[in-house]
Amino acid sequence: MKKSVKKTVIAVMLIVAGVGFLIYKGISETGVYYLTVNEVIAADPESFNDRGIRVSGKVVEGSTNYNQRDLLLTFTVRDLDDETKTMKVTYTGVVPDAFKPDVEVILEGSYDRESNTFSATTLLAKCPSKYKTEETGEKE
């Protein structure tokens, strides 16, 4: 094998290894667990210390309190399957337009078991009414 071919092979191997390392680091640093409210409450919070948590739940009616001056939103979210499992949520930032009571939300952040409070850094509200088919009541 010629000397220039060896250099090319080594350079390609280094580039492939570097790209692979960057992909691995990117995935490991931005990866989060996707859990339900019930799973977050039941899980050991120590296991999520190095990674964030993404939680799906439904906003409890009458639990929303928004301070527009400080952009501080507090509310309670419940599990989609078990309505008895709830946790408090604090979020600082602009509230999405689709956010309202009894809407499904996805939260990213960290959970404090002692206070049963989830500190959200990201708040996404689902709007199922936009994508529902209209029911006409007619059967074919």
N, C-alpha and C positions, 0 to 999 in steps of 0.2 A: 504494500500500500504506500502510495506516495505521501510525502510529508504534508503537502497541502490538503490532501483528502483527510488525513488524520486531524488536522486543525479544524477543518470544516465539520467533521463528525463531532468532535469535542465541543465546538461552539454551538452546534444544534442541540446537543445533549444538555448543555448548560442553560440554553434558552428554554427548552422544554421543562427542565427541572425548576427554573425560576418562575415560569408561568404556572406550573402546578402548585408551587408553594404559595403564590399569590392567590390562586383560587381557593386553596385550602384555608388560608388565613382569613380571606373575605367571608367564606361560609361560616367558619367557626366563630368569628366575631359578631356577625350580624344574625346568626341563627337564633331563633327563639322557640320556646315550647308553646304549643297551642293546646290550651286546656279549657275545660268548662269551670264554672264557679264551684261546683261540687268537688271537682278534682283539685282545685287550688286549695280549698279549705281542708281537704283530707290529706294533702301531700305535705312532705317535710320541706319547709321553706329554705332550709340550708342547701337543698339540692339545686336550687335555682339562683344561688348567689352570683355565680359567674356568668349567668345568662339571663336574659329578660324573659318575661312571661307574656304570652298573648292569651287573653281570656275572652270568651264569648258568653254573653248573658243578656238578660232583658231588664230594662230600666223599670223600677218599681214606681207605680203611680203615686204622686204626692210626696216623693222623697227628694225631689230636685230643688236645689238652692243655688242660684247663680249670682255672684257678686260681679257686676259688670265693671266696676271701677278697678278691681284687682284681677279680673278675669279668672276668678276662682269658682269652679263648679264642684259641688258636692252632691252626690246622689247615692242611692242604693241600687245594686244590681242583683238579680236573682238568677238561679240556674234555669236553663230552658226546660229541663225535665222535672226537676224537684223544686217546687216553689218555696219550700221551707228553707232551702240553702241560700242565704244572702250574704253580701258583704258590702261595706261602705266603700265609696270610690271618691278620691279627690283628683281633680284635674285642673291644671292652670293653663289657660290658653283660649283661643277662639273656639267657640262651640259650633259644630257643624249645623247647617240649616235643617238637616233631617233629624236632628236630635230632639226627642220629645218623650214624654212618659209612655211606657209600654212599647217602646221600639227596641229592636235587637241592636246591641252595640258590640264592638270589638275593641278591647283595650290592650295597650302594651305598657308595661311598667314593672313595678315590684310590689310584693305583698308582705304586709306586716301582720303576722298571726296574732300577736298580743292584742292589737287594737282592731283586728278583723277589718283592716283598711287596705285598699289597693291604691297605690299612688301611680296614676296613669300619666305617661308622657305622650301617648298618642290615643286619640279617641276617634273612632270611626263609627258612624251610625248607618245602619242598613235601612233602606226604604223599600219594604216589600210591596207597597201599594203600586209603585211604578211598574213593576214587572208581573203583576197578577193578571191573569186573563179575566175578562169580564164574564160574570156568570149571568146568563139570560134566563135560566130556569126552564128552558126548553130541553127536552130529551129527544134524541133521535132514535 
